[in-house]
C-alpha cells in the first residue's frame, strides 16, 4: 500500500485484525491460503493482516515479497523507541519485522486498557514517525447510540486526531468506524447506519481540508461474506477492518472479493 493509493478515491482496503488469536501451527495454512487467494484480486484492492506481536516473524517470512501487507494491533505511545517500558512494543520494533500497518485506538484498547483520545493521538504519532500507516478507530457504545450521541462521540474521537496533525500527516492515516455494540457480537450496523456515520466522518475530514475527501474510511463490526457487498457498496465505505472472519481464509477472501466490487 502506498501514499498514492491513499489519495485515490477508488482505492479499497481490507485489513484483518486477528486480535489475541493464532498459533504457529494454525497461522501457516491461513497465511498460505490468503497468499493464494489475494493474488487474484484487482490492483485497486489492498489487503493486510494485523497479527499478535509474537507472530510477526512468521508473518514476515510467509508474506515477504507478496502484495499482502502486515502489521500490528497496537504500538507504544512513547517517543523513545526503547526504554524502561515493560510490556510495550515500539513502532520501530514492529518495523523491524516489515510491518507497515498499525491499528490504533481500537475500542477494545480504549475500554479494556483505558486509552484516552490523547493516548490514541500519541500512538498515531509514533506510527507515523516510523512510516507505518495508522488505522485509527472510532466508535460508540450501544448506550451512546441509543441516547443519540453517535456523532458527538465519534466526532470528538476524530477531532482529537485532526487537531494534532498537519494535513500532510492526516493524508497518511486510514480511519475505521467500528460501533462498539457490533464488535464480536454478531450484530452488524445496517448498511445505512454505517453509511450515515461514514458520511459524517468524511464531512469532518473535508471541513479540516478539502484534500481529505479521499481519505480511506473502513467499517469494522461483524463484517461477514453475507453483508460485505452491501456495506462496501455504500458511497463512503472504502473497505473493512475485519475481526472474526479474518481467521477463516474462505470468509476473509470472500470479503476481499466483495471489496473488489
C-alpha positions in Angstrom: 0.0 0.0 0.0 1.4 3.4 -1.0 0.7 7.0 -0.2 -0.6 7.3 -3.8 -3.2 4.6 -3.1 -4.4 6.5 -0.1 -5.0 9.6 -2.3 -7.2 7.7 -4.7 -11.0 7.7 -4.1 -11.5 4.3 -5.8 -9.0 2.6 -3.6 -10.3 -0.3 -1.5 -8.8 -1.8 1.6 -9.5 -4.8 3.8 -7.5 -5.3 7.0 -7.8 -8.4 9.1 -7.4 -8.0 12.9 -6.5 -11.3 14.4 -6.9 -10.0 18.0 -5.5 -12.5 20.5 -5.8 -15.5 18.3 -3.4 -17.7 16.4 -0.6 -20.2 16.8 2.4 -21.2 14.8 0.6 -24.3 13.6 -2.7 -22.6 12.7 -1.2 -19.4 11.2 0.8 -21.2 8.5 -2.2 -22.6 6.5 -4.2 -19.4 7.0 -1.4 -17.2 5.6 -0.8 -19.7 2.8 -4.4 -19.6 1.7 -4.5 -15.8 1.9 -1.4 -15.6 -0.3 -3.0 -17.7 -2.9 -6.4 -16.1 -2.8 -5.4 -12.4 -2.7 -3.2 -12.9 -5.8 -6.4 -12.9 -7.9 -7.7 -9.5 -6.6 -7.6 -6.4 -8.8 -4.8 -3.9 -8.1 -7.1 -1.3 -6.5 -7.8 -3.6 -3.5 -5.2 -3.6 -0.8 -5.2 -6.4 1.8 -3.4 -6.6 5.1 -3.4 -8.6 8.3 -2.6 -7.3 11.8 -1.3 -10.1 13.9 -0.2 -10.6 17.5 3.3 -9.4 18.2 4.8 -13.0 18.7 3.8 -13.9 15.2 5.4 -11.0 13.3 8.5 -13.0 12.3 6.3 -15.9 11.0 4.1 -13.5 9.1 7.1 -11.6 7.6 8.6 -14.9 6.4 5.3 -16.1 4.9 4.3 -12.8 3.2 7.5 -11.1 2.3 7.6 -10.1 -1.3 3.8 -10.6 -1.8 1.1 -8.0 -2.2 -0.2 -8.7 1.3 0.7 -6.2 3.9 1.1 -7.0 7.6 1.1 -5.0 10.8 0.4 -4.8 14.5 -2.7 -4.2 16.6 -1.1 -1.6 18.8 2.1 0.5 19.3 3.7 2.1 22.3 2.9 5.8 22.8 6.4 6.7 23.9 8.6 8.9 21.7 11.6 6.7 22.6 11.9 3.6 20.6 13.4 1.8 23.6 13.5 2.2 27.3 12.0 1.1 30.7 8.5 0.4 29.3 7.8 -3.2 30.4 5.4 -4.9 28.1 5.3 -2.2 25.4 6.3 -2.7 21.8 7.5 0.3 19.8 6.7 1.2 16.3 10.4 0.8 15.4 10.3 -2.8 16.7 7.3 -3.6 14.5 9.0 -2.1 11.5 12.0 -4.4 12.1 9.7 -7.2 11.1 8.4 -5.5 7.9 5.2 -4.2 9.4 3.5 -1.4 7.5 0.2 -1.2 9.4 -0.7 -0.3 13.0 -4.2 -0.4 14.4 -4.5 2.5 16.9 -7.3 3.2 19.3 -9.4 0.0 18.8 -12.4 0.0 21.1 -11.0 -2.9 23.0 -7.9 -0.9 23.7 -9.9 2.2 24.6 -12.2 0.3 27.0 -10.1 -2.6 28.4 -6.9 -0.6 28.7 -8.5 2.8 29.3 -6.8 4.5 26.4 -7.9 8.1 26.1 -8.0 10.2 22.9 -4.7 11.8 24.0 -3.1 8.3 24.1 -4.5 7.5 20.7 -3.0 10.6 19.3 0.4 9.8 20.7 0.3 6.2 19.4 -0.7 7.6 16.0 2.2 10.0 16.1 4.7 7.2 16.8 3.3 5.0 14.0 3.5 7.9 11.5 7.1 8.8 12.7 8.2 5.3 11.7 6.4 5.2 8.4 3.6 2.9 9.4 0.1 3.5 8.2 -2.1 4.0 11.3 -5.6 2.6 11.2 -7.2 4.9 13.7 -10.5 3.6 15.1 -13.5 5.5 16.3 -16.9 4.2 17.6 -19.7 4.5 20.0 -21.2 2.1 22.6 -24.8 0.9 22.4 -25.8 3.3 25.2 -24.3 6.2 23.3 -26.1 5.2 20.2 -29.4 4.8 22.0 -29.0 8.2 23.5 -28.4 9.7 20.0 -24.8 10.6 20.8 -23.1 8.7 18.0 -22.0 11.8 16.1 -20.9 13.6 19.3 -18.8 10.6 20.4 -17.1 9.7 17.1 -16.8 13.3 16.2 -14.8 14.0 19.4 -12.6 11.0 18.8 -11.9 12.1 15.3 -11.4 15.8 16.3 -8.6 14.9 18.7 -6.6 13.4 15.8 -7.5 16.2 13.3 -6.3 18.8 15.8 -3.0 17.0 16.5 -1.6 16.7 12.9 -1.0 18.7 9.8 -2.8 17.8 6.7 0.1 16.0 5.1 0.2 13.6 8.1 -3.6 13.2 8.1 -3.4 12.0 4.4 -1.3 9.0 5.6 -4.0 7.8 8.1 -6.7 5.3 7.5 -9.8 5.8 9.7 -12.1 3.0 10.8 -15.6 3.3 12.2 -16.3 0.4 14.5 -19.5 0.6 16.5 -18.6 -1.0 19.8 -22.0 -2.7 20.0 -21.3 -4.6 16.8 -17.8 -5.9 17.6 -17.7 -9.6 18.3 -21.5 -9.7 18.9 -22.5 -10.9 15.5 -24.7 -7.8 15.3 -23.6 -5.5 12.4 -24.8 -2.0 11.8 -27.1 -1.8 8.9 -25.5 -0.6 5.7 -27.4 2.7 6.1 -26.4 3.1 9.7 -22.8 2.6 8.7 -23.0 4.9 5.7 -24.5 7.7 7.8 -21.6 7.6 10.2 -19.0 7.3 7.4 -20.6 10.3 5.6 -20.4 12.3 8.8 -16.8 11.4 9.3 -15.9 12.3 5.7 -17.6 15.7 6.2 -15.5 16.4 9.2 -12.3 15.5 7.3 -13.3 17.7 4.4 -14.0 20.5 6.9 -10.4 20.2 8.0 -9.1 20.2 4.5 -10.8 19.5 1.1 -8.0 17.2 0.1 -9.1 14.8 2.8 -12.2 14.0 0.8 -10.3 10.9 -0.5 -9.3 9.6 3.0 -9.8 5.9 3.3 -12.7 5.0 5.7 -13.1 1.4 6.8 -16.1 -0.2 8.5 -15.5 -2.7 11.3 -18.2 -4.6 13.2 -19.2 -8.2 12.4 -18.5 -7.9 8.7 -19.2 -11.3 7.0 -19.3 -12.6 3.5 -23.1 -12.2 3.6 -23.2 -8.5 4.3 -19.8 -7.3 2.9 -21.1 -6.4 -0.5 -23.9 -4.2 0.7 -21.7 -2.5 3.2 -18.9 -1.8 0.7 -21.4 -0.6 -1.8 -22.1 2.5 0.2 -20.7 5.8 -1.1 -18.4 6.5 1.9 -17.3 3.0 2.9 -13.9 2.1 1.4 -13.4 -1.3 2.9 -13.4 -3.1 6.2 -11.5 -3.8 9.4 -12.3 -7.5 9.9 -12.2 -9.4 13.2 -13.5 -12.9 13.5 -14.0 -13.6 9.8 -10.3 -12.7 9.2 -9.4 -16.0 10.9 -11.2 -18.1 8.3 -9.5 -17.9 4.9 -12.6 -18.6 2.9 -14.6 -15.9 4.7 -11.9 -13.3 4.6 -11.2 -13.8 0.9 -14.9 -13.6 0.2 -15.0 -10.2 2.0 -11.9 -9.1 0.0 -13.7 -10.1 -3.2 -16.7 -8.0 -2.1 -14.5 -5.0 -1.7 -13.3 -5.5 -5.3 -16.8 -4.9 -6.5 
